[in-house]
Amino acid sequence: MDNAVEALADAWASIDGKLEEFRAGKTASRIEDFGGHYAGYMADAKEMIERLKVRGYQVLPGVPEPR
């Protein structure tokens, strides 16, 4: 499930134009260094997945489509 959360958070950060900050925050020694982008997107993605479950959906890994 952690991979799905991170994949969703990564995708959402890219939509918001914050992908570089999100990815940099993953390896930052302090959350404050990147404004908490990584932790914030991860928390939001986890919550989204939980809300989808309540509605009867599952988040499953699949084969990524080529870009």
VOTORVEX-613574 format. One record per atom (N, C-alpha, C): residue number from 1; residue in one letter; atom name; x, y, z. Coordinates in nm, 3 decimals. Layout:
BEGIN
<rec resi="NUM" resn="A" name="CA" X="X" Y="Y" Z="Z"/>
...
END
This chain:
BEGIN
<rec resi="1" resn="M" name="N" X="0.082" Y="-0.120" Z="0.000"/>
<rec resi="1" resn="M" name="CA" X="0.000" Y="0.000" Z="0.000"/>
<rec resi="1" resn="M" name="C" X="0.086" Y="0.127" Z="0.000"/>
<rec resi="2" resn="D" name="N" X="0.203" Y="0.121" Z="0.065"/>
<rec resi="2" resn="D" name="CA" X="0.290" Y="0.238" Z="0.069"/>
<rec resi="2" resn="D" name="C" X="0.332" Y="0.283" Z="-0.070"/>
<rec resi="3" resn="N" name="N" X="0.355" Y="0.187" Z="-0.159"/>
<rec resi="3" resn="N" name="CA" X="0.392" Y="0.223" Z="-0.297"/>
<rec resi="3" resn="N" name="C" X="0.278" Y="0.295" Z="-0.366"/>
<rec resi="4" resn="A" name="N" X="0.155" Y="0.251" Z="-0.343"/>
<rec resi="4" resn="A" name="CA" X="0.039" Y="0.316" Z="-0.403"/>
<rec resi="4" resn="A" name="C" X="0.023" Y="0.457" Z="-0.350"/>
<rec resi="5" resn="V" name="N" X="0.043" Y="0.474" Z="-0.221"/>
<rec resi="5" resn="V" name="CA" X="0.033" Y="0.607" Z="-0.160"/>
<rec resi="5" resn="V" name="C" X="0.138" Y="0.700" Z="-0.222"/>
<rec resi="6" resn="E" name="N" X="0.260" Y="0.652" Z="-0.231"/>
<rec resi="6" resn="E" name="CA" X="0.366" Y="0.736" Z="-0.287"/>
<rec resi="6" resn="E" name="C" X="0.342" Y="0.765" Z="-0.435"/>
<rec resi="7" resn="A" name="N" X="0.293" Y="0.668" Z="-0.509"/>
<rec resi="7" resn="A" name="CA" X="0.264" Y="0.690" Z="-0.651"/>
<rec resi="7" resn="A" name="C" X="0.156" Y="0.795" Z="-0.669"/>
<rec resi="8" resn="L" name="N" X="0.051" Y="0.789" Z="-0.586"/>
<rec resi="8" resn="L" name="CA" X="-0.057" Y="0.887" Z="-0.594"/>
<rec resi="8" resn="L" name="C" X="-0.005" Y="1.025" Z="-0.553"/>
<rec resi="9" resn="A" name="N" X="0.072" Y="1.031" Z="-0.447"/>
<rec resi="9" resn="A" name="CA" X="0.128" Y="1.159" Z="-0.401"/>
<rec resi="9" resn="A" name="C" X="0.219" Y="1.219" Z="-0.507"/>
<rec resi="10" resn="D" name="N" X="0.300" Y="1.136" Z="-0.571"/>
<rec resi="10" resn="D" name="CA" X="0.390" Y="1.181" Z="-0.676"/>
<rec resi="10" resn="D" name="C" X="0.311" Y="1.237" Z="-0.795"/>
<rec resi="11" resn="A" name="N" X="0.206" Y="1.166" Z="-0.834"/>
<rec resi="11" resn="A" name="CA" X="0.123" Y="1.212" Z="-0.945"/>
<rec resi="11" resn="A" name="C" X="0.054" Y="1.343" Z="-0.911"/>
<rec resi="12" resn="W" name="N" X="0.002" Y="1.353" Z="-0.788"/>
<rec resi="12" resn="W" name="CA" X="-0.067" Y="1.475" Z="-0.747"/>
<rec resi="12" resn="W" name="C" X="0.030" Y="1.593" Z="-0.742"/>
<rec resi="13" resn="A" name="N" X="0.149" Y="1.570" Z="-0.691"/>
<rec resi="13" resn="A" name="CA" X="0.250" Y="1.677" Z="-0.686"/>
<rec resi="13" resn="A" name="C" X="0.284" Y="1.725" Z="-0.827"/>
<rec resi="14" resn="S" name="N" X="0.288" Y="1.632" Z="-0.922"/>
<rec resi="14" resn="S" name="CA" X="0.319" Y="1.673" Z="-1.060"/>
<rec resi="14" resn="S" name="C" X="0.206" Y="1.757" Z="-1.118"/>
<rec resi="15" resn="I" name="N" X="0.082" Y="1.727" Z="-1.084"/>
<rec resi="15" resn="I" name="CA" X="-0.032" Y="1.808" Z="-1.129"/>
<rec resi="15" resn="I" name="C" X="-0.023" Y="1.948" Z="-1.070"/>
<rec resi="16" resn="D" name="N" X="0.018" Y="1.957" Z="-0.944"/>
<rec resi="16" resn="D" name="CA" X="0.030" Y="2.086" Z="-0.876"/>
<rec resi="16" resn="D" name="C" X="0.154" Y="2.165" Z="-0.917"/>
<rec resi="17" resn="G" name="N" X="0.240" Y="2.104" Z="-0.999"/>
<rec resi="17" resn="G" name="CA" X="0.364" Y="2.171" Z="-1.037"/>
<rec resi="17" resn="G" name="C" X="0.469" Y="2.170" Z="-0.927"/>
<rec resi="18" resn="K" name="N" X="0.458" Y="2.076" Z="-0.834"/>
<rec resi="18" resn="K" name="CA" X="0.550" Y="2.069" Z="-0.719"/>
<rec resi="18" resn="K" name="C" X="0.626" Y="1.938" Z="-0.716"/>
<rec resi="19" resn="L" name="N" X="0.641" Y="1.874" Z="-0.831"/>
<rec resi="19" resn="L" name="CA" X="0.705" Y="1.742" Z="-0.834"/>
<rec resi="19" resn="L" name="C" X="0.849" Y="1.746" Z="-0.784"/>
<rec resi="20" resn="E" name="N" X="0.925" Y="1.845" Z="-0.827"/>
<rec resi="20" resn="E" name="CA" X="1.065" Y="1.855" Z="-0.782"/>
<rec resi="20" resn="E" name="C" X="1.073" Y="1.871" Z="-0.631"/>
<rec resi="21" resn="E" name="N" X="0.987" Y="1.956" Z="-0.576"/>
<rec resi="21" resn="E" name="CA" X="0.987" Y="1.977" Z="-0.431"/>
<rec resi="21" resn="E" name="C" X="0.947" Y="1.850" Z="-0.358"/>
<rec resi="22" resn="F" name="N" X="0.844" Y="1.779" Z="-0.411"/>
<rec resi="22" resn="F" name="CA" X="0.800" Y="1.654" Z="-0.349"/>
<rec resi="22" resn="F" name="C" X="0.914" Y="1.554" Z="-0.346"/>
<rec resi="23" resn="R" name="N" X="0.977" Y="1.533" Z="-0.461"/>
<rec resi="23" resn="R" name="CA" X="1.084" Y="1.433" Z="-0.469"/>
<rec resi="23" resn="R" name="C" X="1.205" Y="1.473" Z="-0.386"/>
<rec resi="24" resn="A" name="N" X="1.236" Y="1.600" Z="-0.382"/>
<rec resi="24" resn="A" name="CA" X="1.348" Y="1.647" Z="-0.299"/>
<rec resi="24" resn="A" name="C" X="1.316" Y="1.628" Z="-0.151"/>
<rec resi="25" resn="G" name="N" X="1.190" Y="1.647" Z="-0.115"/>
<rec resi="25" resn="G" name="CA" X="1.149" Y="1.632" Z="0.024"/>
<rec resi="25" resn="G" name="C" X="1.161" Y="1.490" Z="0.075"/>
<rec resi="26" resn="K" name="N" X="1.155" Y="1.394" Z="-0.017"/>
<rec resi="26" resn="K" name="CA" X="1.166" Y="1.253" Z="0.023"/>
<rec resi="26" resn="K" name="C" X="1.301" Y="1.225" Z="0.086"/>
<rec resi="27" resn="T" name="N" X="1.404" Y="1.291" Z="0.038"/>
<rec resi="27" resn="T" name="CA" X="1.539" Y="1.266" Z="0.090"/>
<rec resi="27" resn="T" name="C" X="1.590" Y="1.377" Z="0.181"/>
<rec resi="28" resn="A" name="N" X="1.507" Y="1.478" Z="0.206"/>
<rec resi="28" resn="A" name="CA" X="1.549" Y="1.590" Z="0.292"/>
<rec resi="28" resn="A" name="C" X="1.567" Y="1.542" Z="0.435"/>
<rec resi="29" resn="S" name="N" X="1.667" Y="1.597" Z="0.501"/>
<rec resi="29" resn="S" name="CA" X="1.691" Y="1.559" Z="0.640"/>
<rec resi="29" resn="S" name="C" X="1.590" Y="1.623" Z="0.734"/>
<rec resi="30" resn="R" name="N" X="1.532" Y="1.735" Z="0.690"/>
<rec resi="30" resn="R" name="CA" X="1.430" Y="1.803" Z="0.771"/>
<rec resi="30" resn="R" name="C" X="1.312" Y="1.838" Z="0.682"/>
<rec resi="31" resn="I" name="N" X="1.192" Y="1.815" Z="0.730"/>
<rec resi="31" resn="I" name="CA" X="1.072" Y="1.846" Z="0.653"/>
<rec resi="31" resn="I" name="C" X="1.067" Y="1.994" Z="0.617"/>
<rec resi="32" resn="E" name="N" X="1.114" Y="2.080" Z="0.706"/>
<rec resi="32" resn="E" name="CA" X="1.108" Y="2.223" Z="0.684"/>
<rec resi="32" resn="E" name="C" X="1.191" Y="2.267" Z="0.562"/>
<rec resi="33" resn="D" name="N" X="1.291" Y="2.186" Z="0.525"/>
<rec resi="33" resn="D" name="CA" X="1.377" Y="2.223" Z="0.413"/>
<rec resi="33" resn="D" name="C" X="1.299" Y="2.239" Z="0.283"/>
<rec resi="34" resn="F" name="N" X="1.191" Y="2.166" Z="0.267"/>
<rec resi="34" resn="F" name="CA" X="1.113" Y="2.173" Z="0.144"/>
<rec resi="34" resn="F" name="C" X="0.967" Y="2.204" Z="0.172"/>
<rec resi="35" resn="G" name="N" X="0.940" Y="2.273" Z="0.279"/>
<rec resi="35" resn="G" name="CA" X="0.804" Y="2.317" Z="0.310"/>
<rec resi="35" resn="G" name="C" X="0.707" Y="2.205" Z="0.339"/>
<rec resi="36" resn="G" name="N" X="0.757" Y="2.088" Z="0.370"/>
<rec resi="36" resn="G" name="CA" X="0.670" Y="1.977" Z="0.405"/>
<rec resi="36" resn="G" name="C" X="0.595" Y="1.918" Z="0.287"/>
<rec resi="37" resn="H" name="N" X="0.640" Y="1.947" Z="0.164"/>
<rec resi="37" resn="H" name="CA" X="0.570" Y="1.896" Z="0.047"/>
<rec resi="37" resn="H" name="C" X="0.557" Y="1.745" Z="0.048"/>
<rec resi="38" resn="Y" name="N" X="0.665" Y="1.675" Z="0.082"/>
<rec resi="38" resn="Y" name="CA" X="0.661" Y="1.529" Z="0.078"/>
<rec resi="38" resn="Y" name="C" X="0.560" Y="1.476" Z="0.179"/>
<rec resi="39" resn="A" name="N" X="0.574" Y="1.516" Z="0.303"/>
<rec resi="39" resn="A" name="CA" X="0.485" Y="1.466" Z="0.409"/>
<rec resi="39" resn="A" name="C" X="0.340" Y="1.506" Z="0.382"/>
<rec resi="40" resn="G" name="N" X="0.319" Y="1.626" Z="0.335"/>
<rec resi="40" resn="G" name="CA" X="0.183" Y="1.672" Z="0.309"/>
<rec resi="40" resn="G" name="C" X="0.115" Y="1.595" Z="0.198"/>
<rec resi="41" resn="Y" name="N" X="0.185" Y="1.576" Z="0.086"/>
<rec resi="41" resn="Y" name="CA" X="0.128" Y="1.499" Z="-0.025"/>
<rec resi="41" resn="Y" name="C" X="0.106" Y="1.353" Z="0.015"/>
<rec resi="42" resn="M" name="N" X="0.198" Y="1.296" Z="0.093"/>
<rec resi="42" resn="M" name="CA" X="0.182" Y="1.158" Z="0.137"/>
<rec resi="42" resn="M" name="C" X="0.059" Y="1.143" Z="0.227"/>
<rec resi="43" resn="A" name="N" X="0.041" Y="1.236" Z="0.320"/>
<rec resi="43" resn="A" name="CA" X="-0.076" Y="1.230" Z="0.408"/>
<rec resi="43" resn="A" name="C" X="-0.205" Y="1.245" Z="0.330"/>
<rec resi="44" resn="D" name="N" X="-0.207" Y="1.339" Z="0.236"/>
<rec resi="44" resn="D" name="CA" X="-0.327" Y="1.360" Z="0.155"/>
<rec resi="44" resn="D" name="C" X="-0.357" Y="1.239" Z="0.067"/>
<rec resi="45" resn="A" name="N" X="-0.254" Y="1.179" Z="0.009"/>
<rec resi="45" resn="A" name="CA" X="-0.274" Y="1.062" Z="-0.077"/>
<rec resi="45" resn="A" name="C" X="-0.328" Y="0.945" Z="0.004"/>
<rec resi="46" resn="K" name="N" X="-0.274" Y="0.925" Z="0.123"/>
<rec resi="46" resn="K" name="CA" X="-0.322" Y="0.816" Z="0.210"/>
<rec resi="46" resn="K" name="C" X="-0.470" Y="0.838" Z="0.244"/>
<rec resi="47" resn="E" name="N" X="-0.505" Y="0.959" Z="0.275"/>
<rec resi="47" resn="E" name="CA" X="-0.644" Y="0.991" Z="0.308"/>
<rec resi="47" resn="E" name="C" X="-0.735" Y="0.969" Z="0.187"/>
<rec resi="48" resn="M" name="N" X="-0.689" Y="1.006" Z="0.069"/>
<rec resi="48" resn="M" name="CA" X="-0.769" Y="0.984" Z="-0.053"/>
<rec resi="48" resn="M" name="C" X="-0.796" Y="0.837" Z="-0.075"/>
<rec resi="49" resn="I" name="N" X="-0.693" Y="0.755" Z="-0.057"/>
<rec resi="49" resn="I" name="CA" X="-0.709" Y="0.612" Z="-0.075"/>
<rec resi="49" resn="I" name="C" X="-0.808" Y="0.556" Z="0.027"/>
<rec resi="50" resn="E" name="N" X="-0.800" Y="0.601" Z="0.150"/>
<rec resi="50" resn="E" name="CA" X="-0.896" Y="0.557" Z="0.253"/>
<rec resi="50" resn="E" name="C" X="-1.039" Y="0.597" Z="0.217"/>
<rec resi="51" resn="R" name="N" X="-1.057" Y="0.716" Z="0.164"/>
<rec resi="51" resn="R" name="CA" X="-1.191" Y="0.761" Z="0.126"/>
<rec resi="51" resn="R" name="C" X="-1.244" Y="0.684" Z="0.005"/>
<rec resi="52" resn="L" name="N" X="-1.154" Y="0.644" Z="-0.084"/>
<rec resi="52" resn="L" name="CA" X="-1.196" Y="0.560" Z="-0.197"/>
<rec resi="52" resn="L" name="C" X="-1.242" Y="0.424" Z="-0.147"/>
<rec resi="53" resn="K" name="N" X="-1.174" Y="0.368" Z="-0.047"/>
<rec resi="53" resn="K" name="CA" X="-1.213" Y="0.239" Z="0.009"/>
<rec resi="53" resn="K" name="C" X="-1.355" Y="0.245" Z="0.065"/>
<rec resi="54" resn="V" name="N" X="-1.386" Y="0.353" Z="0.134"/>
<rec resi="54" resn="V" name="CA" X="-1.521" Y="0.370" Z="0.192"/>
<rec resi="54" resn="V" name="C" X="-1.628" Y="0.367" Z="0.081"/>
<rec resi="55" resn="R" name="N" X="-1.589" Y="0.413" Z="-0.037"/>
<rec resi="55" resn="R" name="CA" X="-1.683" Y="0.416" Z="-0.150"/>
<rec resi="55" resn="R" name="C" X="-1.679" Y="0.287" Z="-0.232"/>
<rec resi="56" resn="G" name="N" X="-1.603" Y="0.188" Z="-0.184"/>
<rec resi="56" resn="G" name="CA" X="-1.601" Y="0.059" Z="-0.250"/>
<rec resi="56" resn="G" name="C" X="-1.495" Y="0.040" Z="-0.355"/>
<rec resi="57" resn="Y" name="N" X="-1.397" Y="0.130" Z="-0.363"/>
<rec resi="57" resn="Y" name="CA" X="-1.290" Y="0.119" Z="-0.462"/>
<rec resi="57" resn="Y" name="C" X="-1.164" Y="0.065" Z="-0.397"/>
<rec resi="58" resn="Q" name="N" X="-1.080" Y="0.003" Z="-0.479"/>
<rec resi="58" resn="Q" name="CA" X="-0.950" Y="-0.045" Z="-0.435"/>
<rec resi="58" resn="Q" name="C" X="-0.843" Y="0.021" Z="-0.521"/>
<rec resi="59" resn="V" name="N" X="-0.731" Y="0.050" Z="-0.461"/>
<rec resi="59" resn="V" name="CA" X="-0.618" Y="0.103" Z="-0.534"/>
<rec resi="59" resn="V" name="C" X="-0.519" Y="-0.013" Z="-0.548"/>
<rec resi="60" resn="L" name="N" X="-0.497" Y="-0.056" Z="-0.671"/>
<rec resi="60" resn="L" name="CA" X="-0.412" Y="-0.171" Z="-0.698"/>
<rec resi="60" resn="L" name="C" X="-0.301" Y="-0.133" Z="-0.795"/>
<rec resi="61" resn="P" name="N" X="-0.185" Y="-0.197" Z="-0.781"/>
<rec resi="61" resn="P" name="CA" X="-0.078" Y="-0.169" Z="-0.877"/>
<rec resi="61" resn="P" name="C" X="-0.114" Y="-0.225" Z="-1.014"/>
<rec resi="62" resn="G" name="N" X="-0.065" Y="-0.163" Z="-1.115"/>
<rec resi="62" resn="G" name="CA" X="-0.089" Y="-0.207" Z="-1.250"/>
<rec resi="62" resn="G" name="C" X="0.032" Y="-0.181" Z="-1.336"/>
<rec resi="63" resn="V" name="N" X="0.016" Y="-0.201" Z="-1.462"/>
<rec resi="63" resn="V" name="CA" X="0.124" Y="-0.176" Z="-1.556"/>
<rec resi="63" resn="V" name="C" X="0.112" Y="-0.032" Z="-1.603"/>
<rec resi="64" resn="P" name="N" X="0.214" Y="0.051" Z="-1.580"/>
<rec resi="64" resn="P" name="CA" X="0.205" Y="0.190" Z="-1.621"/>
<rec resi="64" resn="P" name="C" X="0.198" Y="0.203" Z="-1.774"/>
<rec resi="65" resn="E" name="N" X="0.118" Y="0.296" Z="-1.817"/>
<rec resi="65" resn="E" name="CA" X="0.111" Y="0.325" Z="-1.961"/>
<rec resi="65" resn="E" name="C" X="0.230" Y="0.411" Z="-1.997"/>
<rec resi="66" resn="P" name="N" X="0.282" Y="0.391" Z="-2.120"/>
<rec resi="66" resn="P" name="CA" X="0.396" Y="0.475" Z="-2.162"/>
<rec resi="66" resn="P" name="C" X="0.357" Y="0.621" Z="-2.172"/>
<rec resi="67" resn="R" name="N" X="0.450" Y="0.709" Z="-2.142"/>
<rec resi="67" resn="R" name="CA" X="0.424" Y="0.854" Z="-2.150"/>
<rec resi="67" resn="R" name="C" X="0.468" Y="0.905" Z="-2.283"/>
END
